[in-house]
Amino acid sequence: MTTEFISVTFTNPSTEINPIPDPSIDPAFLVRYARSLDDYGFNYTLVPYGSSSHDPFTIGATIAAHTKNIKIIIALRPNTIYPTVAAKALATLDQLSGGRVVVHFIAGGSDEEQAREGDFLSKEQRYERLEEYIHILRRAWSNNDAFDFDGAHYQFKQFRNAVRPTNGTIPVSVGGSSDAAYRIGGSLADIFGLWGEPLKETKEQIDRIHAEAKRAGRTDRPRIWVTFRPIVAETDELAWAKAHRVLEALNSNREKGLSRVPVAAPAPANVGSQRLLEIASRGDVHDRALWYPTVKATNASGASTALVGSPQTIADSILDYVDLGADLISIRGYDNYNDAIDYGRYVLPLVRQGLEAREGKLKVA
């Protein structure tokens, strides 16, 4: 399947290197940003979720109304919306967008963050709940008849859904690096999301996901989604200079209390962040251009590994992951809007040229 590109939706001009104090939506910026992603050839945009953030469904509907092609990935925590309601809400947005919706599930990597919205289940219980949730959604989207469900986390009688996805179903994405994430994602997900780790570690994770899919009796496999924060400039030398300016800004904002991550932040509880920090302890640069000081500066809070270099270096680095089996590449920078345009102008075309060259060689062979 063709390699595709993901960005992330931002609702105002605030960035990690130039934060603004007002968290309000800037409607004109949101529309301009979404249209730019559409115009520059991104295939998807992720609408993220946080306990204090804007409603992703409303943001997704706004994006759908102002774009033509880009698919909208709605991040969803199962504790925030009952699955029967989510099935209808996602299918409604899918109909409005002409079949452009994907749902990305966040089981919850932080007990503290989950507790902010009343969720006190253990991590293992959260993944058990997610498994039930996915089964309910898929049945609601495919079943014409009313049905009962009697699980550990959800129970209902005679639910019938009259709101169907445009193409019969909606792709389900799961991410994580824990055993539970591999098990649930490998067995049930259409897409599995990973943060950018070195090639060796990424290959090990892909193999683990494939093994879980096979163990579950699947004849297919989840598509693999890998996320990076590229820092790109005209030459490698200029890109590295830019990278150190970004790092300086991240550290300065954290010291001034302008970052979402405090200076004395505790060690992260989720396995993905723990893995990133462990890799960061082994060195700053891995493989061709994978840079880890941004991981330390943010305490591995979310996707934080950078690729540093010229457009060609970044494209070659991305192609290394494509060769490993990555189907979806998520790239977002530290200067959100301008970086997205730079990627669309200078990086995505080079990656696609590289993919065409690989396909040409395969046809000749």
C-alpha positions in Angstrom: 0.0 0.0 0.0 1.2 3.5 -0.8 3.1 5.4 2.0 1.0 8.2 3.4 1.7 11.3 5.5 0.2 12.6 8.7 0.3 16.0 10.3 -1.2 17.3 13.5 -3.9 19.9 13.8 -3.2 23.1 15.7 -6.0 25.5 16.6 -3.9 28.7 17.0 -0.4 30.0 16.2 1.1 28.9 19.6 4.1 26.6 19.3 6.5 24.9 21.8 9.2 27.3 20.9 7.0 30.4 20.8 4.1 29.7 23.2 1.2 32.1 23.5 -0.7 32.4 26.8 -4.2 32.4 25.3 -5.4 28.8 24.5 -8.4 30.0 22.5 -9.1 28.8 19.0 -8.1 31.1 16.2 -10.7 30.1 13.6 -8.9 31.8 10.7 -5.6 30.1 11.6 -7.2 26.7 12.0 -8.8 26.9 8.6 -5.6 28.2 6.9 -3.6 25.5 8.5 -6.0 22.7 7.5 -6.2 24.0 3.9 -2.4 24.2 3.7 -2.1 20.5 4.7 -4.6 19.7 2.1 -2.9 21.8 -0.6 0.6 20.5 0.2 -0.2 16.8 -0.1 -0.7 15.5 3.5 -3.0 12.6 3.6 -4.2 12.8 7.2 -4.2 15.2 10.1 -4.5 14.1 13.8 -6.8 16.1 16.0 -5.2 15.4 19.4 -6.9 15.0 22.8 -6.0 16.2 26.3 -8.1 16.6 29.4 -8.0 20.4 29.1 -8.1 20.6 25.3 -10.8 21.5 22.8 -13.4 19.0 21.6 -11.8 17.0 18.7 -15.2 16.2 17.0 -16.0 19.9 16.6 -12.4 20.6 15.4 -12.7 17.7 13.0 -16.0 18.9 11.6 -14.5 22.3 11.0 -11.5 20.8 9.1 -13.9 18.6 7.0 -16.0 21.7 6.0 -12.9 23.6 4.7 -10.9 20.8 3.0 -11.4 18.4 0.2 -9.0 15.5 0.5 -7.3 15.2 3.9 -8.5 12.5 6.3 -9.2 13.5 9.9 -7.9 11.3 12.7 -10.0 11.8 15.8 -8.0 11.1 19.0 -10.4 9.4 21.5 -10.1 8.3 25.1 -12.6 5.5 25.9 -13.4 7.0 29.3 -14.7 10.2 27.8 -17.6 9.0 25.7 -19.8 5.9 25.8 -19.0 3.6 22.8 -22.6 3.6 21.4 -22.5 7.4 21.3 -19.0 7.4 19.8 -20.1 5.0 17.1 -22.8 7.4 16.0 -20.6 10.5 16.4 -17.8 9.1 14.4 -20.1 7.8 11.7 -21.9 11.2 11.5 -18.6 13.0 11.0 -17.6 10.4 8.5 -20.8 11.0 6.5 -20.3 14.8 6.6 -16.7 14.5 5.4 -17.4 12.0 2.6 -15.7 9.1 4.3 -12.6 10.8 5.6 -12.6 9.8 9.3 -10.1 7.6 11.3 -10.3 7.1 15.0 -7.1 6.9 17.1 -7.6 5.4 20.5 -5.6 6.6 23.6 -6.0 4.0 26.3 -4.3 6.4 28.7 -0.6 6.4 29.6 -0.8 8.6 32.7 -2.9 7.7 35.8 -2.9 11.4 36.8 -4.2 12.6 33.4 -6.9 9.9 33.4 -8.0 10.9 36.9 -8.6 14.4 35.8 -11.7 13.2 34.0 -12.7 10.6 36.5 -11.0 7.5 35.2 -9.3 5.5 37.9 -8.8 2.1 36.2 -5.4 0.5 36.1 -3.5 0.5 32.9 -4.3 -3.1 32.2 -8.0 -2.4 32.8 -7.9 0.5 30.5 -6.6 -1.7 27.7 -9.3 -4.3 28.5 -11.9 -1.6 28.2 -10.4 -0.5 24.9 -10.7 -4.0 23.6 -14.4 -4.0 24.4 -14.8 -0.6 22.9 -13.4 -1.5 19.6 -15.6 -4.6 19.4 -18.7 -2.5 20.1 -17.8 0.1 17.5 -17.2 -2.4 14.8 -20.5 -4.3 15.6 -22.4 -1.0 15.7 -21.1 0.0 12.2 -21.7 -3.4 10.6 -24.8 -4.8 12.3 -28.3 -4.0 11.0 -30.0 -5.5 14.0 -30.2 -4.4 17.6 -27.7 -6.2 19.9 -26.9 -6.7 23.5 -23.4 -6.4 25.1 -22.4 -7.7 28.5 -18.7 -7.0 29.1 -16.6 -6.1 32.2 -16.8 -2.4 31.3 -19.9 -1.9 29.1 -23.3 -3.4 29.4 -26.4 -2.5 27.3 -29.5 -4.0 25.8 -30.9 -3.8 22.3 -28.7 -1.0 20.9 -29.4 -0.4 17.2 -27.3 2.1 15.2 -28.9 3.8 12.1 -25.8 6.0 11.4 -23.4 4.1 9.2 -19.9 5.1 8.0 -19.7 6.1 4.4 -17.5 3.1 3.4 -19.0 0.6 5.7 -16.5 1.1 8.5 -14.0 3.5 10.0 -10.3 2.6 10.4 -9.2 2.1 14.0 -5.8 3.1 15.2 -4.1 2.1 18.4 -0.7 3.2 19.7 1.7 2.3 22.4 4.8 0.3 23.4 3.5 -1.8 26.3 2.6 -5.5 26.1 -1.1 -4.7 26.3 -0.8 -2.1 23.5 0.9 -4.7 21.2 -1.7 -7.3 22.1 -4.8 -5.1 21.5 -3.3 -3.2 18.6 -1.9 -6.3 16.9 -5.1 -8.2 17.2 -7.7 -5.5 16.5 -6.2 -2.3 14.9 -6.2 -1.3 11.3 -3.3 1.1 12.2 -0.6 0.9 14.9 1.2 4.1 16.0 4.8 4.2 17.1 7.0 7.1 18.2 10.2 7.6 16.3 12.9 5.2 17.7 16.1 4.1 16.0 15.8 1.6 13.2 16.7 -1.4 15.2 14.2 -0.7 18.0 11.5 0.2 15.5 12.0 -3.1 13.6 11.7 -5.0 16.9 8.4 -3.3 17.6 7.0 -3.9 14.1 8.0 -7.6 14.4 6.2 -7.7 17.8 3.0 -6.2 16.3 3.1 -8.6 13.4 3.5 -11.5 15.8 0.5 -10.4 17.8 -1.6 -10.1 14.6 -0.6 -13.6 13.7 -1.3 -15.0 17.1 -4.8 -13.5 16.9 -5.4 -15.4 13.7 -5.3 -12.4 11.4 -4.5 -12.9 7.8 -3.6 -9.2 7.5 -1.5 -6.8 9.6 -2.0 -3.3 11.0 -0.5 -0.6 9.0 2.5 0.9 10.8 2.5 4.6 11.7 5.8 6.2 12.9 6.0 9.8 14.2 8.9 12.3 13.9 9.6 16.0 14.6 11.8 16.9 11.6 14.1 20.0 11.8 14.8 20.9 8.2 16.9 23.6 6.5 18.6 24.1 3.2 21.7 22.2 4.1 22.6 19.7 6.9 24.9 22.3 8.5 22.1 24.9 8.6 19.7 22.3 9.9 21.9 21.4 12.8 22.3 25.0 13.7 18.6 25.4 13.6 18.2 22.2 15.8 20.3 23.7 18.5 18.3 26.9 18.5 15.1 24.8 18.9 16.7 22.9 21.8 17.7 26.2 23.5 14.2 27.5 23.2 12.6 24.3 24.5 15.0 24.3 27.6 14.5 28.1 28.1 10.7 27.8 28.0 10.7 24.9 30.5 12.9 26.9 32.9 10.6 29.9 32.6 7.5 27.8 33.3 6.2 28.4 29.7 6.3 24.7 28.8 3.6 22.2 29.6 6.4 20.1 31.2 7.8 21.5 34.5 11.5 21.4 35.3 11.1 18.9 38.0 8.6 16.7 36.2 8.5 13.1 37.5 9.6 10.2 35.3 6.9 9.4 32.8 4.7 6.4 33.6 4.0 5.2 30.1 6.3 2.7 28.5 6.7 4.7 25.2 8.2 7.7 27.0 10.4 5.5 29.2 11.8 3.8 26.0 12.6 7.2 24.5 14.4 8.4 27.6 16.4 5.2 27.8 17.5 5.5 24.2 18.3 9.2 24.8 20.7 8.1 27.6 22.7 6.1 25.0 23.6 9.1 22.8 22.3 12.2 21.0 22.3 11.0 17.4 21.1 7.6 16.1 21.2 6.2 12.6 21.2 8.7 9.8 19.8 11.8 11.5 17.6 10.8 14.5 18.2 13.3 17.3 17.3 12.8 20.9 18.1 15.9 23.0 14.6 17.1 22.3 13.4 14.0 24.1 15.3 15.1 27.2 14.1 18.7 27.0 10.5 17.6 27.0 10.8 14.7 29.4 9.6 12.5 26.5 6.2 14.2 26.7 4.5 12.9 23.6 6.2 12.5 20.2 9.6 14.2 20.6 12.3 12.6 18.5 13.7 14.9 15.8 15.1 14.1 12.3 17.7 16.8 11.5 19.0 17.7 8.1 18.4 19.0 4.6 15.3 18.0 2.8 17.2 15.1 1.1 18.6 13.9 4.4 15.1 14.0 6.0 13.6 12.2 3.0 16.3 9.5 3.0 15.7 9.0 6.8 12.0 8.6 6.3 12.6 6.1 3.5 14.8 4.1 5.8 11.6 3.6 7.9 9.5 2.9 4.9 11.9 0.1 4.0 11.4 -1.3 7.5 7.6 -1.5 6.9 6.3 1.9 8.0 3.1 2.7 5.9 2.2 6.0 7.5 4.7 8.7 8.4 3.7 11.5 10.8 5.8 14.6 10.6 5.3 17.8 12.6 7.8 20.4 13.6 8.4 23.0 16.3 7.2 25.9 14.1 3.9 24.3 13.3 2.6 26.2 10.3 5.8 27.1 8.6 7.3 23.6 9.1 4.2 22.0 7.6 4.6 24.1 4.5 8.4 23.4 4.3 7.7 19.6 4.5 5.0 19.9 1.8 7.2 21.8 -0.5 10.6 20.2 0.0 10.3 16.8 1.9 7.2 15.0 0.8 8.0 15.3 -3.0 11.5 13.8 -2.4 10.0 10.9 -0.4 7.5 10.3 -3.1 10.2 10.4 -5.7 12.2 7.8 -3.7 9.1 5.6 -3.5 8.6 5.8 -7.2 12.2 4.9 -7.8 11.8 1.8 -5.5 8.6 0.8 -7.4 10.4 1.1 -10.7 13.2 -1.1 -9.6 10.7 -3.7 -8.4 9.0 -3.7 -11.7 12.3 -4.1 -13.6 13.3 -7.0 -11.3 
